[in-house]
Amino acid sequence: MKLLVKWLLSAVALLAVAQIYSGVQVPGFGSALIAAFVIGLLNTVVRPVLVVLTLPVTVVTLGLFLFVINALMFWAASGLLASFQVTGFGAALIGSLLYSLLSLLIDVALERLFLHK
């Protein structure tokens, strides 16, 4: 149940990012659901491999390179989906930062909600 709620709220967060920042376009909730799923899938499968492969660069940049990896996952999702558009790498960086902040808020809220049950 928690996973389904997180997916729905992640889609809402993606719509919010599209409303806040013009470099990210999502035409509707259905497209946001699919994009949130693809972003989650990329973050689960591809991101850990990239983190391990770029570990030396991440250490040298004191972890700041992880922002680049997040932006690449966000941009890759837009490359895979026609209905989710990101205008460039800069837009992917800003969009992924906003999406990550909203996802953090969602995670905290869900932990508190499901902790009390």
C-alpha positions, 0 to 999 in steps of 0.5 A, a space after each residue: 500500500 505504501 509503495 502505491 501511495 508513494 508512486 501516486 505522490 511522486 507523480 503529483 510531485 513531478 506535476 508540481 515540478 513541471 508547474 514550478 519550472 518551465 524546463 520540465 513539461 508533463 502534459 497530464 497525470 497519466 504521463 506523470 504516473 508513467 514518468 514517475 515509474 520510469 524515474 523510479 526504475 532508473 534510480 533502482 537499476 541504473 543509478 547504483 551502477 553509475 554511483 559505483 563506476 563514478 565513485 572516484 569522481 564522487 569522492 574527489 567532488 565530495 559527493 557533489 557528482 551525485 547531483 549530476 547522476 540524479 540529473 542524468 537519471 531525470 534526463 534519461 527518463 525524458 529521453 525514454 518517454 515522449 510525454 515527459 520533456 526536459 529541455 536540456 541538462 541544466 533543466 534536468 539538474 534543476 528539475 531533479 533537485 526540485 523532484 528530490 526535495 519533494 520526494 524527500 518531503 513525501 518520504 518523511 510524510 509517509 514514514 510518519 503516516 505509516 508509522 502510526 498505523 
